[in-house]
């Protein structure tokens, strides 16, 4: 019976990877394979119970749904566009140094606009033309934006931060502040390597600028004026949460900033109503549309991954893996980083692998000699970095479309830096 269960586990993992590579719908694959494994091991209720339990994870639902609701409000009011233009307008004269600066700006804007594809669309629509008009080759212009799209790991709306928060007992802000130095350095590695590759590939020069200008003689930027009050709106919840989660909260007059993610997001949305003077009815509709969308598309993956993990547990594979890792700690750092990274590259999404790992292994982090934050967020960041090096990721395709280049040409430029970044995580974060 043990051998039969092992065969089911191996086949289940291989089938899942194959179907995800073939771009079948992630939630369908995870639920179907997880339930099938549970049925074949005569324990179907394990998968069904996992589905029911993960539907009502309070901390996850509050943080993720409210953050996505706020993001929808920012998009509807165009406050996110004003923020992007405010940060990018002074950059046109920086020439070659625009490449690393564009990556860094995207990284930090991605904290305020946590959707990778959404951030790339907002930032890329402005920065890619600026890069190209400064003499940057289109493939490098797209890659500069793509390389910064894992800054969302430090967003208060990150599903991974919320998940690790529940496991560790820390607040989401404390989780993010704990891994922020590692995530920031990983982002810096990506930006530096990309800049060196720009020199190696001769991706900057007058010929690229002339080619762009020749193709875009009649194009004009239709965005004329930045409203600073609009631009500050996406940052309001972030500022509140950072102050409330650090010693700054003890400053007289700032005690009120100690609050949860939903409260901060709601304050941000109210600020948006006040400065844009758009109908509160419309803002409310967008906020709840965003909440519903996030439950379906973000929490949906977490729910589906819990069913898959329950199916694997039914085969005994997870217990065996944890037992192996307990006695072979040197493999933990590689399994937690290289595994999600490769899945991110192969499937175009690091979320499924990272969430499955964090559901199965990270609860045992202390037994394995790690903290929940380092092990769990290491896996999550590695998955996001892998997605940034994937030619089939949605965000890659968005950047490629804006730059009008082949996604492979961009990934040639982002992949070396992402590989070094994930090795840094494995060696220094874990």
C-alpha positions, 0 to 999 in steps of 0.5 A, spaced: 500 500 500 505 504 501 508 503 494 502 504 491 501 511 495 508 513 493 506 512 485 500 516 486 504 522 489 509 522 484 504 521 478 500 527 481 506 531 482 508 530 474 501 531 472 500 537 475 507 540 473 505 538 466 498 541 466 501 547 469 506 548 463 500 547 458 497 553 461 491 549 463 487 553 469 491 553 475 485 552 480 482 547 476 488 543 476 490 543 483 483 541 485 482 536 480 489 532 482 488 533 489 481 530 490 483 525 485 489 523 489 485 523 496 480 519 492 485 513 490 488 513 497 481 512 500 481 519 504 476 523 499 474 527 505 481 530 507 481 534 500 474 536 501 475 538 508 481 542 506 477 546 501 472 548 506 477 550 511 481 554 507 475 558 504 474 562 511 481 564 513 480 570 516 486 574 516 487 572 508 481 574 506 481 581 510 488 583 507 487 580 500 480 582 499 481 589 502 487 591 498 485 588 491 478 593 492 483 599 494 487 597 487 481 597 483 479 604 486 486 607 484 485 604 477 478 607 476 480 614 479 487 614 475 490 615 481 495 610 480 497 613 473 498 620 476 503 616 481 507 613 475 507 620 472 510 623 478 515 619 479 517 618 472 517 625 469 524 628 471 527 622 469 528 623 461 535 626 462 538 621 465 540 617 459 543 610 460 542 610 468 534 610 466 535 602 466 537 601 473 532 607 475 526 604 471 527 597 475 528 600 482 522 605 480 517 599 478 519 595 484 517 600 489 511 602 485 509 594 485 509 595 493 503 600 492 500 597 486 501 589 487 498 586 481 505 584 477 501 585 470 497 591 473 503 595 475 507 593 469 501 596 464 501 602 469 509 603 469 510 601 462 506 605 458 509 611 461 517 609 462 518 604 456 517 610 451 521 614 455 527 609 455 526 608 448 526 615 446 533 616 451 536 611 446 535 604 450 533 598 445 526 596 446 527 589 449 532 592 454 526 597 455 521 592 457 526 588 461 527 594 465 520 594 467 519 586 468 525 586 472 522 590 478 515 586 478 516 582 484 516 588 489 509 586 490 512 581 495 513 587 500 505 589 499 501 589 505 496 586 500 500 580 498 497 573 499 504 570 501 505 575 507 498 574 509 499 567 509 506 567 513 502 572 518 497 567 520 503 562 521 508 566 525 503 570 529 506 576 527 502 582 523 503 583 516 507 589 517 512 585 521 512 580 516 514 585 510 519 589 514 523 582 516 524 580 509 524 587 506 532 587 506 533 581 503 527 582 497 530 589 496 537 586 495 534 581 490 531 587 487 538 591 487 541 585 484 536 584 478 537 592 477 545 591 477 546 585 472 541 588 467 545 594 467 551 590 466 548 586 460 545 593 457 553 594 456 554 587 454 549 587 449 550 594 446 542 596 448 544 603 449 546 608 443 544 613 439 542 608 433 536 606 438 534 613 439 533 615 432 530 608 430 524 610 435 523 617 433 523 615 426 517 610 428 514 615 432 514 622 429 507 623 430 506 620 437 504 625 443 504 623 450 496 625 452 497 625 459 499 633 460 498 634 468 500 630 474 495 632 480 500 631 486 494 629 491 492 624 486 499 621 486 499 620 493 493 616 494 496 609 492 501 611 498 496 612 503 495 605 506 502 604 505 504 610 509 499 608 515 501 601 515 509 602 516 508 608 521 503 603 525 507 597 524 514 601 527 516 605 533 514 611 529 507 609 531 509 611 538 510 619 536 505 623 539 499 624 534 500 618 530 498 612 535 492 612 531 496 609 525 496 602 529 491 598 525 490 592 520 490 592 513 483 593 511 482 599 515 488 602 512 485 600 505 478 603 507 482 610 509 486 610 502 479 609 498 476 615 502 482 619 501 481 617 494 474 620 494 475 626 497 481 628 492 478 626 486 471 628 488 468 622 484 461 619 486 462 615 492 457 610 489 462 609 484 468 608 488 464 603 493 462 599 487 469 598 484 472 597 491 467 591 492 468 589 485 476 588 487 474 584 493 470 579 489 475 579 484 481 577 489 477 572 492 476 568 485 483 569 483 487 570 488 484 566 494 482 561 489 489 559 488 490 558 495 484 554 496 485 550 490 492 549 493 490 547 500 486 541 496 492 539 492 496 539 499 491 535 502 491 530 497 499 529 497 498 528 505 493 523 504 499 519 500 504 520 505 509 524 501 509 530 505 510 527 512 516 523 508 519 529 505 518 533 512 522 527 515 527 527 510 528 535 511 529 534 518 535 530 517 537 533 511 537 540 513 542 542 508 537 541 502 531 545 505 534 552 503 535 549 496 528 546 496 525 552 498 528 557 493 530 553 487 523 549 487 519 555 486 523 559 482 523 553 477 516 552 477 515 560 476 520 559 470 516 553 467 509 555 468 509 563 468 506 563 475 510 562 482 504 562 486 502 555 486 508 552 487 510 557 493 503 556 496 503 549 496 510 549 499 508 554 504 502 550 506 506 543 506 512 545 509 513 552 512 508 550 518 514 545 520 519 551 519 522 551 526 523 544 526 527 544 520 531 550 523 528 556 520 523 561 522 516 561 518 518 568 515 525 566 512 522 559 510 515 562 507 517 568 504 524 565 501 519 560 497 514 566 495 520 571 493 523 565 489 517 563 486 516 571 484 523 571 481 522 565 477 516 568 474 520 574 472 524 570 468 519 566 464 517 568 457 510 565 458 508 569 464 502 574 464 507 580 466 512 578 461 507 578 455 504 585 458 511 588 457 513 585 451 507 588 448 508 595 450 515 594 448 513 591 441 518 585 442 519 578 443 518 576 450 524 571 449 528 577 448 526 580 454 527 574 458 534 573 456 536 580 459 532 578 466 534 571 467 541 572 469 540 577 474 534 573 477 538 567 477 543 570 481 538 573 486 535 567 487 542 564 489 542 570 494 536 568 497 538 561 498 545 562 501 543 569 505 536 569 507 536 561 509 
